[in-house]
Amino acid sequence: MTEASVQIRELIESAVEGLGFELVRVTYGGGRKPTLQIMAERPDGTMSVDDCARLSREVSLILDVEDPLPGEYLLEVSSPGVDRPLTRPKDFERWVGFETKVELATQIDGRRRFKGRMTGFDGSEVVMQTEEGEVILPFGDISKAKLILTDELLAEVQKQAPGEQEDTQH
């Protein structure tokens, strides 16, 4: 996470939580016109388009007053999506059993990138079953992690979506 991302997170986190959302990820970077990306969701994992618009307006107000970033930038507020990044311990706990990509800050046995089914998480280590066998990755060394879009993941997300199970036949 860049210094600017950490600064923005600290600046907006209490306001985001005050609106009933949880920050999933804050990133900042890019070329001539960098992008500030804010991913958030409700505690139940949902995030509507209206939620994104409301959060974008509130964050914009804070950023206009505090002016923490130099020059112009693009603000993007979104939900984590189905193939979401895993950034918090609760994300890893919630998605044990699903296909995942993990990148470490340092190498283990000459590798930094791992892909496979996450089979366990105890708060300090992530256990994955890869094509090469089981690997145990230190949680504190993870620089990036995300779910891999699979039919199994789509089915699980659809099963959990509130309001999606209603019978629409008349």
Rosetta constraint file for C-alpha pairs under 8 A:
AtomPair CA 1 CA 5 HARMONIC 6.13 0.50
AtomPair CA 1 CA 6 HARMONIC 6.72 0.50
AtomPair CA 1 CA 27 HARMONIC 7.00 0.50
AtomPair CA 2 CA 6 HARMONIC 6.40 0.50
AtomPair CA 2 CA 27 HARMONIC 7.43 0.50
AtomPair CA 2 CA 28 HARMONIC 7.20 0.50
AtomPair CA 3 CA 7 HARMONIC 6.17 0.50
AtomPair CA 4 CA 8 HARMONIC 6.11 0.50
AtomPair CA 4 CA 28 HARMONIC 6.65 0.50
AtomPair CA 4 CA 69 HARMONIC 7.53 0.50
AtomPair CA 5 CA 9 HARMONIC 6.05 0.50
AtomPair CA 5 CA 26 HARMONIC 5.64 0.50
AtomPair CA 5 CA 27 HARMONIC 5.27 0.50
AtomPair CA 5 CA 28 HARMONIC 5.62 0.50
AtomPair CA 6 CA 10 HARMONIC 6.24 0.50
AtomPair CA 6 CA 26 HARMONIC 7.66 0.50
AtomPair CA 7 CA 11 HARMONIC 6.19 0.50
AtomPair CA 7 CA 68 HARMONIC 7.91 0.50
AtomPair CA 8 CA 12 HARMONIC 6.16 0.50
AtomPair CA 8 CA 26 HARMONIC 7.50 0.50
AtomPair CA 8 CA 68 HARMONIC 7.41 0.50
AtomPair CA 9 CA 13 HARMONIC 5.54 0.50
AtomPair CA 9 CA 26 HARMONIC 6.35 0.50
AtomPair CA 10 CA 14 HARMONIC 7.87 0.50
AtomPair CA 11 CA 62 HARMONIC 7.95 0.50
AtomPair CA 12 CA 16 HARMONIC 6.07 0.50
AtomPair CA 12 CA 59 HARMONIC 6.68 0.50
AtomPair CA 12 CA 62 HARMONIC 7.22 0.50
AtomPair CA 13 CA 17 HARMONIC 6.14 0.50
AtomPair CA 13 CA 23 HARMONIC 6.87 0.50
AtomPair CA 14 CA 18 HARMONIC 5.96 0.50
AtomPair CA 15 CA 19 HARMONIC 6.38 0.50
AtomPair CA 15 CA 58 HARMONIC 7.89 0.50
AtomPair CA 15 CA 59 HARMONIC 7.94 0.50
AtomPair CA 16 CA 20 HARMONIC 6.76 0.50
AtomPair CA 16 CA 21 HARMONIC 5.57 0.50
AtomPair CA 16 CA 22 HARMONIC 6.66 0.50
AtomPair CA 16 CA 23 HARMONIC 7.09 0.50
AtomPair CA 16 CA 55 HARMONIC 7.12 0.50
AtomPair CA 16 CA 59 HARMONIC 7.84 0.50
AtomPair CA 17 CA 21 HARMONIC 4.94 0.50
AtomPair CA 17 CA 22 HARMONIC 5.74 0.50
AtomPair CA 17 CA 23 HARMONIC 7.75 0.50
AtomPair CA 19 CA 55 HARMONIC 7.74 0.50
AtomPair CA 20 CA 42 HARMONIC 6.32 0.50
AtomPair CA 20 CA 43 HARMONIC 7.67 0.50
AtomPair CA 21 CA 40 HARMONIC 6.29 0.50
AtomPair CA 21 CA 41 HARMONIC 5.35 0.50
AtomPair CA 21 CA 42 HARMONIC 4.52 0.50
AtomPair CA 21 CA 43 HARMONIC 6.53 0.50
AtomPair CA 22 CA 40 HARMONIC 5.45 0.50
AtomPair CA 22 CA 41 HARMONIC 5.45 0.50
AtomPair CA 22 CA 42 HARMONIC 5.99 0.50
AtomPair CA 22 CA 43 HARMONIC 6.46 0.50
AtomPair CA 23 CA 38 HARMONIC 7.44 0.50
AtomPair CA 23 CA 39 HARMONIC 6.13 0.50
AtomPair CA 23 CA 40 HARMONIC 4.46 0.50
AtomPair CA 23 CA 41 HARMONIC 6.79 0.50
AtomPair CA 24 CA 38 HARMONIC 7.74 0.50
AtomPair CA 24 CA 39 HARMONIC 5.27 0.50
AtomPair CA 24 CA 40 HARMONIC 5.04 0.50
AtomPair CA 24 CA 41 HARMONIC 7.11 0.50
AtomPair CA 24 CA 80 HARMONIC 7.21 0.50
AtomPair CA 24 CA 85 HARMONIC 7.98 0.50
AtomPair CA 24 CA 87 HARMONIC 6.44 0.50
AtomPair CA 24 CA 88 HARMONIC 7.28 0.50
AtomPair CA 25 CA 37 HARMONIC 7.79 0.50
AtomPair CA 25 CA 38 HARMONIC 5.97 0.50
AtomPair CA 25 CA 39 HARMONIC 5.09 0.50
AtomPair CA 25 CA 40 HARMONIC 7.04 0.50
AtomPair CA 25 CA 85 HARMONIC 7.98 0.50
AtomPair CA 25 CA 87 HARMONIC 6.83 0.50
AtomPair CA 26 CA 36 HARMONIC 7.26 0.50
AtomPair CA 26 CA 37 HARMONIC 5.66 0.50
AtomPair CA 26 CA 38 HARMONIC 4.71 0.50
AtomPair CA 26 CA 39 HARMONIC 6.41 0.50
AtomPair CA 27 CA 35 HARMONIC 7.85 0.50
AtomPair CA 27 CA 36 HARMONIC 5.81 0.50
AtomPair CA 27 CA 37 HARMONIC 5.16 0.50
AtomPair CA 27 CA 38 HARMONIC 6.73 0.50
AtomPair CA 28 CA 34 HARMONIC 6.83 0.50
AtomPair CA 28 CA 35 HARMONIC 5.64 0.50
AtomPair CA 28 CA 36 HARMONIC 4.45 0.50
AtomPair CA 28 CA 37 HARMONIC 6.28 0.50
AtomPair CA 29 CA 34 HARMONIC 4.93 0.50
AtomPair CA 29 CA 35 HARMONIC 5.61 0.50
AtomPair CA 29 CA 36 HARMONIC 6.81 0.50
AtomPair CA 30 CA 34 HARMONIC 4.22 0.50
AtomPair CA 30 CA 35 HARMONIC 6.10 0.50
AtomPair CA 33 CA 72 HARMONIC 6.02 0.50
AtomPair CA 33 CA 73 HARMONIC 5.03 0.50
AtomPair CA 33 CA 74 HARMONIC 6.73 0.50
AtomPair CA 34 CA 72 HARMONIC 7.47 0.50
AtomPair CA 34 CA 73 HARMONIC 4.90 0.50
AtomPair CA 34 CA 74 HARMONIC 6.21 0.50
AtomPair CA 35 CA 73 HARMONIC 5.49 0.50
AtomPair CA 35 CA 74 HARMONIC 4.56 0.50
AtomPair CA 35 CA 75 HARMONIC 5.92 0.50
AtomPair CA 35 CA 76 HARMONIC 6.97 0.50
AtomPair CA 36 CA 73 HARMONIC 6.81 0.50
AtomPair CA 36 CA 74 HARMONIC 6.00 0.50
AtomPair CA 36 CA 75 HARMONIC 4.92 0.50
AtomPair CA 36 CA 76 HARMONIC 6.09 0.50
AtomPair CA 37 CA 75 HARMONIC 6.13 0.50
AtomPair CA 37 CA 76 HARMONIC 4.74 0.50
AtomPair CA 37 CA 77 HARMONIC 5.95 0.50
AtomPair CA 37 CA 78 HARMONIC 7.70 0.50
AtomPair CA 38 CA 75 HARMONIC 7.79 0.50
AtomPair CA 38 CA 76 HARMONIC 6.17 0.50
AtomPair CA 38 CA 77 HARMONIC 4.81 0.50
AtomPair CA 38 CA 78 HARMONIC 6.40 0.50
AtomPair CA 39 CA 77 HARMONIC 5.90 0.50
AtomPair CA 39 CA 78 HARMONIC 4.98 0.50
AtomPair CA 39 CA 79 HARMONIC 5.31 0.50
AtomPair CA 39 CA 80 HARMONIC 5.70 0.50
AtomPair CA 40 CA 47 HARMONIC 7.42 0.50
AtomPair CA 40 CA 77 HARMONIC 7.60 0.50
AtomPair CA 40 CA 78 HARMONIC 6.50 0.50
AtomPair CA 40 CA 79 HARMONIC 5.42 0.50
AtomPair CA 40 CA 80 HARMONIC 6.66 0.50
AtomPair CA 41 CA 45 HARMONIC 5.52 0.50
AtomPair CA 41 CA 46 HARMONIC 5.63 0.50
AtomPair CA 41 CA 47 HARMONIC 5.04 0.50
AtomPair CA 41 CA 79 HARMONIC 5.86 0.50
AtomPair CA 41 CA 80 HARMONIC 7.26 0.50
AtomPair CA 42 CA 46 HARMONIC 5.32 0.50
AtomPair CA 42 CA 47 HARMONIC 6.05 0.50
AtomPair CA 46 CA 79 HARMONIC 7.79 0.50
AtomPair CA 46 CA 161 HARMONIC 7.63 0.50
AtomPair CA 47 CA 51 HARMONIC 5.92 0.50
AtomPair CA 47 CA 52 HARMONIC 6.95 0.50
AtomPair CA 47 CA 78 HARMONIC 7.98 0.50
AtomPair CA 47 CA 79 HARMONIC 5.63 0.50
AtomPair CA 48 CA 52 HARMONIC 6.37 0.50
AtomPair CA 48 CA 79 HARMONIC 7.80 0.50
AtomPair CA 49 CA 53 HARMONIC 6.29 0.50
AtomPair CA 50 CA 54 HARMONIC 6.12 0.50
AtomPair CA 51 CA 55 HARMONIC 6.08 0.50
AtomPair CA 52 CA 56 HARMONIC 5.95 0.50
AtomPair CA 52 CA 77 HARMONIC 5.81 0.50
AtomPair CA 52 CA 78 HARMONIC 5.86 0.50
AtomPair CA 52 CA 79 HARMONIC 7.37 0.50
AtomPair CA 53 CA 57 HARMONIC 6.26 0.50
AtomPair CA 53 CA 77 HARMONIC 7.67 0.50
AtomPair CA 54 CA 58 HARMONIC 6.40 0.50
AtomPair CA 55 CA 59 HARMONIC 6.03 0.50
AtomPair CA 55 CA 77 HARMONIC 7.31 0.50
AtomPair CA 56 CA 60 HARMONIC 5.93 0.50
AtomPair CA 56 CA 75 HARMONIC 7.76 0.50
AtomPair CA 56 CA 76 HARMONIC 7.66 0.50
AtomPair CA 56 CA 77 HARMONIC 5.86 0.50
AtomPair CA 57 CA 61 HARMONIC 6.37 0.50
AtomPair CA 58 CA 62 HARMONIC 6.57 0.50
AtomPair CA 59 CA 63 HARMONIC 6.14 0.50
AtomPair CA 60 CA 64 HARMONIC 5.95 0.50
AtomPair CA 60 CA 75 HARMONIC 7.99 0.50
AtomPair CA 61 CA 65 HARMONIC 6.36 0.50
AtomPair CA 62 CA 66 HARMONIC 6.04 0.50
AtomPair CA 63 CA 67 HARMONIC 5.19 0.50
AtomPair CA 63 CA 68 HARMONIC 6.68 0.50
AtomPair CA 80 CA 84 HARMONIC 4.83 0.50
AtomPair CA 80 CA 85 HARMONIC 6.64 0.50
AtomPair CA 82 CA 147 HARMONIC 7.77 0.50
AtomPair CA 82 CA 149 HARMONIC 6.99 0.50
AtomPair CA 82 CA 153 HARMONIC 7.59 0.50
AtomPair CA 82 CA 154 HARMONIC 7.12 0.50
AtomPair CA 82 CA 157 HARMONIC 7.11 0.50
AtomPair CA 83 CA 146 HARMONIC 6.52 0.50
AtomPair CA 83 CA 147 HARMONIC 4.76 0.50
AtomPair CA 83 CA 148 HARMONIC 5.47 0.50
AtomPair CA 83 CA 149 HARMONIC 5.16 0.50
AtomPair CA 84 CA 146 HARMONIC 5.54 0.50
AtomPair CA 84 CA 147 HARMONIC 5.59 0.50
AtomPair CA 85 CA 144 HARMONIC 7.56 0.50
AtomPair CA 85 CA 145 HARMONIC 5.70 0.50
AtomPair CA 85 CA 146 HARMONIC 3.98 0.50
AtomPair CA 85 CA 147 HARMONIC 6.39 0.50
AtomPair CA 86 CA 91 HARMONIC 5.35 0.50
AtomPair CA 86 CA 92 HARMONIC 6.24 0.50
AtomPair CA 86 CA 144 HARMONIC 7.52 0.50
AtomPair CA 86 CA 145 HARMONIC 5.17 0.50
AtomPair CA 86 CA 146 HARMONIC 5.06 0.50
AtomPair CA 86 CA 147 HARMONIC 7.13 0.50
AtomPair CA 87 CA 91 HARMONIC 6.49 0.50
AtomPair CA 87 CA 92 HARMONIC 7.77 0.50
AtomPair CA 87 CA 144 HARMONIC 7.53 0.50
AtomPair CA 87 CA 145 HARMONIC 6.97 0.50
AtomPair CA 88 CA 92 HARMONIC 6.80 0.50
AtomPair CA 89 CA 93 HARMONIC 6.26 0.50
AtomPair CA 89 CA 123 HARMONIC 6.36 0.50
AtomPair CA 90 CA 94 HARMONIC 5.94 0.50
AtomPair CA 91 CA 95 HARMONIC 6.24 0.50
AtomPair CA 92 CA 96 HARMONIC 6.21 0.50
AtomPair CA 92 CA 121 HARMONIC 6.57 0.50
AtomPair CA 92 CA 126 HARMONIC 7.96 0.50
AtomPair CA 93 CA 120 HARMONIC 7.91 0.50
AtomPair CA 93 CA 121 HARMONIC 6.10 0.50
AtomPair CA 93 CA 122 HARMONIC 7.93 0.50
AtomPair CA 95 CA 118 HARMONIC 7.76 0.50
AtomPair CA 96 CA 117 HARMONIC 7.94 0.50
AtomPair CA 96 CA 118 HARMONIC 5.28 0.50
AtomPair CA 96 CA 119 HARMONIC 5.61 0.50
AtomPair CA 96 CA 120 HARMONIC 5.82 0.50
AtomPair CA 96 CA 121 HARMONIC 7.04 0.50
AtomPair CA 97 CA 117 HARMONIC 6.06 0.50
AtomPair CA 97 CA 118 HARMONIC 5.32 0.50
AtomPair CA 97 CA 119 HARMONIC 5.23 0.50
AtomPair CA 97 CA 120 HARMONIC 7.54 0.50
AtomPair CA 98 CA 117 HARMONIC 5.29 0.50
AtomPair CA 98 CA 118 HARMONIC 5.77 0.50
AtomPair CA 98 CA 119 HARMONIC 7.76 0.50
AtomPair CA 98 CA 147 HARMONIC 7.15 0.50
AtomPair CA 98 CA 148 HARMONIC 7.85 0.50
AtomPair CA 98 CA 152 HARMONIC 7.89 0.50
AtomPair CA 98 CA 153 HARMONIC 6.92 0.50
AtomPair CA 99 CA 115 HARMONIC 7.37 0.50
AtomPair CA 99 CA 116 HARMONIC 5.30 0.50
AtomPair CA 99 CA 117 HARMONIC 4.22 0.50
AtomPair CA 99 CA 118 HARMONIC 6.22 0.50
AtomPair CA 99 CA 147 HARMONIC 6.00 0.50
AtomPair CA 99 CA 148 HARMONIC 5.40 0.50
AtomPair CA 99 CA 149 HARMONIC 7.85 0.50
AtomPair CA 99 CA 150 HARMONIC 7.63 0.50
AtomPair CA 100 CA 115 HARMONIC 5.75 0.50
AtomPair CA 100 CA 116 HARMONIC 5.54 0.50
AtomPair CA 100 CA 117 HARMONIC 5.89 0.50
AtomPair CA 100 CA 118 HARMONIC 6.26 0.50
AtomPair CA 100 CA 145 HARMONIC 7.04 0.50
AtomPair CA 100 CA 146 HARMONIC 5.71 0.50
AtomPair CA 100 CA 147 HARMONIC 4.48 0.50
AtomPair CA 100 CA 148 HARMONIC 5.28 0.50
AtomPair CA 101 CA 113 HARMONIC 7.29 0.50
AtomPair CA 101 CA 114 HARMONIC 5.76 0.50
AtomPair CA 101 CA 115 HARMONIC 4.47 0.50
AtomPair CA 101 CA 116 HARMONIC 6.71 0.50
AtomPair CA 101 CA 145 HARMONIC 5.53 0.50
AtomPair CA 101 CA 146 HARMONIC 5.47 0.50
AtomPair CA 101 CA 147 HARMONIC 6.39 0.50
AtomPair CA 101 CA 148 HARMONIC 6.73 0.50
AtomPair CA 102 CA 113 HARMONIC 5.74 0.50
AtomPair CA 102 CA 114 HARMONIC 5.19 0.50
AtomPair CA 102 CA 115 HARMONIC 6.38 0.50
AtomPair CA 102 CA 142 HARMONIC 6.94 0.50
AtomPair CA 102 CA 143 HARMONIC 7.86 0.50
AtomPair CA 102 CA 144 HARMONIC 5.81 0.50
AtomPair CA 102 CA 145 HARMONIC 4.29 0.50
AtomPair CA 102 CA 146 HARMONIC 6.69 0.50
AtomPair CA 103 CA 112 HARMONIC 5.47 0.50
AtomPair CA 103 CA 113 HARMONIC 4.47 0.50
AtomPair CA 103 CA 114 HARMONIC 6.41 0.50
AtomPair CA 103 CA 142 HARMONIC 5.95 0.50
AtomPair CA 103 CA 143 HARMONIC 5.72 0.50
AtomPair CA 103 CA 144 HARMONIC 5.03 0.50
AtomPair CA 103 CA 145 HARMONIC 6.16 0.50
AtomPair CA 104 CA 112 HARMONIC 4.94 0.50
AtomPair CA 104 CA 113 HARMONIC 6.47 0.50
AtomPair CA 104 CA 141 HARMONIC 5.49 0.50
AtomPair CA 104 CA 142 HARMONIC 4.39 0.50
AtomPair CA 104 CA 143 HARMONIC 5.14 0.50
AtomPair CA 104 CA 144 HARMONIC 6.87 0.50
AtomPair CA 105 CA 112 HARMONIC 6.98 0.50
AtomPair CA 105 CA 141 HARMONIC 5.51 0.50
AtomPair CA 105 CA 142 HARMONIC 6.02 0.50
AtomPair CA 105 CA 143 HARMONIC 5.34 0.50
AtomPair CA 106 CA 112 HARMONIC 6.19 0.50
AtomPair CA 106 CA 141 HARMONIC 6.89 0.50
AtomPair CA 107 CA 111 HARMONIC 4.88 0.50
AtomPair CA 107 CA 112 HARMONIC 4.66 0.50
AtomPair CA 108 CA 112 HARMONIC 6.43 0.50
AtomPair CA 114 CA 130 HARMONIC 7.25 0.50
AtomPair CA 115 CA 128 HARMONIC 7.92 0.50
AtomPair CA 115 CA 130 HARMONIC 6.01 0.50
AtomPair CA 116 CA 128 HARMONIC 6.01 0.50
AtomPair CA 116 CA 129 HARMONIC 5.42 0.50
AtomPair CA 116 CA 130 HARMONIC 4.40 0.50
AtomPair CA 116 CA 131 HARMONIC 7.07 0.50
AtomPair CA 117 CA 128 HARMONIC 5.45 0.50
AtomPair CA 117 CA 129 HARMONIC 5.19 0.50
AtomPair CA 117 CA 130 HARMONIC 6.66 0.50
AtomPair CA 118 CA 126 HARMONIC 7.10 0.50
AtomPair CA 118 CA 127 HARMONIC 5.84 0.50
AtomPair CA 118 CA 128 HARMONIC 4.29 0.50
AtomPair CA 118 CA 129 HARMONIC 6.39 0.50
AtomPair CA 119 CA 126 HARMONIC 7.86 0.50
AtomPair CA 119 CA 127 HARMONIC 5.50 0.50
AtomPair CA 119 CA 128 HARMONIC 5.36 0.50
AtomPair CA 119 CA 129 HARMONIC 6.60 0.50
AtomPair CA 120 CA 126 HARMONIC 5.84 0.50
AtomPair CA 120 CA 127 HARMONIC 4.79 0.50
AtomPair CA 120 CA 128 HARMONIC 6.97 0.50
AtomPair CA 121 CA 125 HARMONIC 5.72 0.50
AtomPair CA 121 CA 126 HARMONIC 4.63 0.50
AtomPair CA 121 CA 127 HARMONIC 6.16 0.50
AtomPair CA 122 CA 126 HARMONIC 7.05 0.50
AtomPair CA 123 CA 139 HARMONIC 7.17 0.50
AtomPair CA 124 CA 138 HARMONIC 6.07 0.50
AtomPair CA 124 CA 139 HARMONIC 5.10 0.50
AtomPair CA 124 CA 140 HARMONIC 7.02 0.50
AtomPair CA 125 CA 136 HARMONIC 6.35 0.50
AtomPair CA 125 CA 137 HARMONIC 5.45 0.50
AtomPair CA 125 CA 138 HARMONIC 4.55 0.50
AtomPair CA 125 CA 139 HARMONIC 4.92 0.50
AtomPair CA 126 CA 136 HARMONIC 5.71 0.50
AtomPair CA 126 CA 137 HARMONIC 5.06 0.50
AtomPair CA 126 CA 138 HARMONIC 6.37 0.50
AtomPair CA 126 CA 139 HARMONIC 6.10 0.50
AtomPair CA 127 CA 134 HARMONIC 7.02 0.50
AtomPair CA 127 CA 135 HARMONIC 5.83 0.50
AtomPair CA 127 CA 136 HARMONIC 4.59 0.50
AtomPair CA 127 CA 137 HARMONIC 6.34 0.50
AtomPair CA 128 CA 134 HARMONIC 5.62 0.50
AtomPair CA 128 CA 135 HARMONIC 5.35 0.50
AtomPair CA 128 CA 136 HARMONIC 6.47 0.50
AtomPair CA 128 CA 137 HARMONIC 7.90 0.50
AtomPair CA 129 CA 133 HARMONIC 5.61 0.50
AtomPair CA 129 CA 134 HARMONIC 4.41 0.50
AtomPair CA 129 CA 135 HARMONIC 6.45 0.50
AtomPair CA 130 CA 134 HARMONIC 5.93 0.50
AtomPair CA 130 CA 135 HARMONIC 7.19 0.50
AtomPair CA 137 CA 141 HARMONIC 7.61 0.50
AtomPair CA 137 CA 142 HARMONIC 7.76 0.50
AtomPair CA 138 CA 142 HARMONIC 6.96 0.50
AtomPair CA 148 CA 153 HARMONIC 7.96 0.50
AtomPair CA 149 CA 153 HARMONIC 6.29 0.50
AtomPair CA 149 CA 154 HARMONIC 7.18 0.50
AtomPair CA 150 CA 154 HARMONIC 6.30 0.50
AtomPair CA 151 CA 155 HARMONIC 6.11 0.50
AtomPair CA 152 CA 156 HARMONIC 6.30 0.50
AtomPair CA 153 CA 157 HARMONIC 6.18 0.50
AtomPair CA 154 CA 158 HARMONIC 6.11 0.50
AtomPair CA 155 CA 159 HARMONIC 6.06 0.50
AtomPair CA 156 CA 160 HARMONIC 6.35 0.50
AtomPair CA 157 CA 161 HARMONIC 6.15 0.50
AtomPair CA 158 CA 164 HARMONIC 7.27 0.50
AtomPair CA 159 CA 164 HARMONIC 7.96 0.50
AtomPair CA 159 CA 165 HARMONIC 7.60 0.50
AtomPair CA 161 CA 165 HARMONIC 7.70 0.50
